[in-house]
Amino acid sequence: MPVHVTKVNYRGWENSFRLSNDLIDLVVTTDVGPRIIRCGFVGEENEFKEYADQRGLAGGDEWRSYGGHRLWHAPEVQARTYFPDNGPVAFEERGDLACLIQPVEPTTGIQKEMDIRLDPNSASVRVTHRLRNLNPSSVELAPWAISVMEVEGTSILPLPPRRSQEESLSPTNSLTYWSYTDLSDPRWRIGRSFILLRQDPTQESPQKVGLMAPAGWIAYARKGHLFVSRAAYVTGASYPDYGASLETYVCADMLEIETLGPTTRLEPHGFVEHVEDWFLFRDVPTPENDADVVAHVLPKIPLS
């Protein structure tokens, strides 16, 4: 089945592009970005959150989430991280890729790009995120890809394989807390092999954890659908946020699933890439414990 690329007015963003096959469709904005604002089954709900009061907005100095999928660079620092991506980006078709290219951020000297490849025959997408250093000196950073998910679902993070004390005397992974992290919050379910975080619109307090996760995937289950994001874990590399390669954040409005690449020192005109593969499945119950993940989620996780 072919991939169709059409220019559309998407909720007030007049210069948007829809990428579709017979199964799923994506929408990218070029009035702001780079951003993938929609991903979902054709004719069905967006798996990503959209902020209704921000639809169609552009310009200005205020940082807006908008929703959807975005690219940041870690570590999180107010002045650098929250540079507003409210201006236009270039859109190019290069063979089977749709490419979004942001002008250089004047406050950071970093240029963000996304190359998007929708598989013509399946509900899967490859997003190659790219950060270029156009400063006159080197910069240390890590690519950070963030998907803002719609409410009332559950994120799933895989812990490294569990073993007996006799089999493994040394520690095997880190778990990163933020100052507001509270694992007594009932939205958390910490199992032996998986961490689950439930989004509840009635609960306003934010929660977040980061995890060193060699399995390299994070997922979100909602209303019978399962969204999987997979990014390769680099053994022995240094990751930001005390070694976190995956992170999940929740508040009353949405839930984020996040993948990070290793911390890298970019020389002038150097670049780093971070690849995510997305997969969307139907008929997957939202898990409530490890057994549910093993029964319903793990069989859907592509091995490579």
Sequence and secondary structure as in RCSB ss.txt:
>XXXX:A:sequence
MPVHVTKVNYRGWENSFRLSNDLIDLVVTTDVGPRIIRCGFVGEENEFKEYADQRGLAGGDEWRSYGGHRLWHAP
EVQARTYFPDNGPVAFEERGDLACLIQPVEPTTGIQKEMDIRLDPNSASVRVTHRLRNLNPSSVELAPWAISVME
VEGTSILPLPPRRSQEESLSPTNSLTYWSYTDLSDPRWRIGRSFILLRQDPTQESPQKVGLMAPAGWIAYARKGH
LFVSRAAYVTGASYPDYGASLETYVCADMLEIETLGPTTRLEPHGFVEHVEDWFLFRDVPTPENDADVVAHVLPK
IPLS
>XXXX:A:secstr
   EEEEEEETTEEEEEEEE SSEEEEEESSS SEEEEEEETTS  SB B GGGTT   SSS    BEEEEEEES
  HHHHT    S  EEEEETTEEEEE    TTT EEEEEEEEE TTSSEEEEEEEEEE SSS EEEEEEEEEEE 
SS EEEEE      TTT  S    EEE TT  TTSTTEEE SSEEEEE  TT  S EEEEE  TT EEEEEETTE
EEEEE    TT   HHHH SEEEEE SS EEEEEE   EEE TT EEEEEEEEEEESS     SHHHIIIIIGGG
S   
